[in-house]
Amino acid sequence: TESVAEKMLSAWFTFLLYKFMRECAGEPLYMLFRAMKQQVDKGPVDSITSEARYSLSEEKLIRQSIDFKPM
């Protein structure tokens, strides 16, 4: 459903931002991702539904209190 202009703009931004992402922003963004993942994984995570006690998504949040033991 994207127009040709939107696809070209997206490709242009990708091309222009590659060097910046590789040299400047890549590592800090990855470290932020790992820190957020570590915080989510601190609490219980349902292995079937992937719902978590500490989640960024409202749809994937376990709302009730659960007694758990780390494995």
C-alpha positions as CSV (number, residue, x, y, z in Angstrom):
1,T,0.0,0.0,0.0
2,E,3.1,2.3,0.1
3,S,3.5,4.7,-2.8
4,V,6.7,4.7,-4.9
5,A,7.7,8.0,-3.3
6,E,7.4,6.5,0.2
7,K,9.5,3.5,-0.7
8,M,12.1,5.7,-2.3
9,L,12.2,7.9,0.8
10,S,12.5,4.9,3.1
11,A,15.4,3.5,1.0
12,W,17.1,6.9,0.9
13,F,16.9,7.3,4.7
14,T,18.2,3.7,5.1
15,F,21.2,4.5,2.9
16,L,22.0,7.9,4.6
17,L,21.6,6.6,8.2
18,Y,23.6,3.4,7.8
19,K,27.0,5.0,8.6
20,F,25.5,6.9,11.5
21,M,23.9,3.8,12.9
22,R,27.0,1.7,12.4
23,E,29.5,4.2,13.9
24,C,27.5,6.2,16.5
25,A,24.1,5.0,17.5
26,G,24.3,1.2,17.0
27,E,26.1,0.3,20.3
28,P,24.0,2.5,22.6
29,L,20.8,1.3,21.0
30,Y,21.9,-2.3,21.5
31,M,22.9,-1.7,25.1
32,L,19.4,-0.1,25.7
33,F,17.8,-3.2,24.2
34,R,19.8,-5.6,26.3
35,A,19.1,-3.6,29.5
36,M,15.3,-3.5,28.8
37,K,15.4,-7.3,28.0
38,Q,17.2,-8.0,31.2
39,Q,14.6,-6.0,33.2
40,V,11.7,-7.9,31.6
41,D,13.4,-11.3,32.2
42,K,13.9,-10.5,35.9
43,G,10.3,-11.4,36.6
44,P,8.2,-14.5,35.6
45,V,7.7,-15.1,31.9
46,D,5.0,-17.5,30.6
47,S,6.7,-19.9,28.2
48,I,3.5,-20.6,26.3
49,T,1.9,-17.1,25.9
50,S,5.2,-15.1,26.3
51,E,3.4,-12.9,28.8
52,A,5.7,-11.3,31.4
53,R,5.3,-9.7,34.8
54,Y,7.5,-6.8,33.8
55,S,6.5,-6.0,30.2
56,L,6.5,-2.9,28.0
57,S,3.3,-4.1,26.2
58,E,-0.1,-3.9,27.9
59,E,-1.2,-6.9,25.9
60,K,1.6,-9.1,27.2
61,L,1.5,-8.1,30.8
62,I,0.7,-10.6,33.6
63,R,-1.5,-8.6,35.9
64,Q,-2.0,-10.9,38.9
65,S,0.6,-11.5,41.5
66,I,2.6,-14.7,41.1
67,D,4.9,-16.5,43.5
68,F,7.9,-17.7,41.5
69,K,11.3,-19.0,42.0
70,P,14.1,-18.3,39.5
71,M,15.4,-21.4,37.8
